Amino acid sequence: MKIELESISPQSKSPFRLLHDPKLNHLFYWHFHPEFELVYIEGASGTRHVGDHISQYAESDLVLIGSNIPHLNFDHGVTTTYRKEVLHIKPSYKENFISQFPELQSLDRLIELSKYGIAFSGSTKKEIGILMKELHELPPFEFFIQAMNVLKRLAHSKEFQLLHTKPYINRYSKKEQERIREIYSFVDERYQNKITVEEVAQICSLTKPAFCRYFKKSTGNTFIGFLNQYRISQAKRLLLMGRNISETCYECGFESLSYFNRTFKKVTGENPSDFKKRLLTDGD
């Protein structure tokens, strides 16, 4: 069954819409929408896939996603008991509201930075998480004030990481989005096994050369590059769970340990043993 997250109703004059604890963990939902999106999830460890950025989050995450940046649902594949709050913000909030008032300049800068995708950490993530979990209980006026307060605190926080080095530009039409989602869903289901470019091209009803040109133009990456990046993101998750390097290599679809080690270092900047050692050290 195809499920789409709803956009804010055009009839509603509120700039905010809350999705309280939506459960989409059984879906691979690659999507985008014109609304800005603030996501808070706790009690889960999963994949943070926003635009071209793929990384893992552990235990909780707080991310602000800009308008029309494609992203994967943060609870995809999560099997633990978790909670998620999603705040959608209309594009008109920036254009018709905060841009009009000099007192809200910090919020304007926050919205501009959301074009990069922003992951918040530390006390900011903890404090904002508490506030977001209260939103669904508040009457309309208090909800509006609380949402403004959340954005104000984010705007003044220094505990954040930009997920891209430059503003993300959406390359997808709606038709292309459906095709890319189908490709990503196939990779998600089959990444542990051998995947050839030919069989993925067949899904798209394209020849191999046409598919390679299409994928590179649509995503800015080769299909093999994307597949390796996806497999390494899964490998990082398994290493975080305590799997050894050899098990991780073959469970993520790599056919040789040497190729896995080279690919891991190319994607992450460090080899698997150093990655695992650093995590164990950081956890002490």
Secondary structure, DSSP 4 states (H G I P E B T S, - for coil): ----PPPPPTT---SEEEEES---TT---EE--SSEEEEEEES--EEEEETTEEEEE-SEEEEEE-TT--EE-TTTT--S--EEEEEEE-THHHHHTGGG-GGGHHHHHHHHHGGG-EEE-HHHHHHHHHHHHHGGGS-HHHHHHHHHHHHHHHHH---EEESSSS-------HHHHHHHHHHHHHHHHHTTS---HHHHHHHTT--HHHHHHHHHHHHSS-HHHHHHHHHHHHHHHHHHTT--HHHHHHHTT-S-HHHHHHHHHHHHSS-HHHHHHHHHHHT-
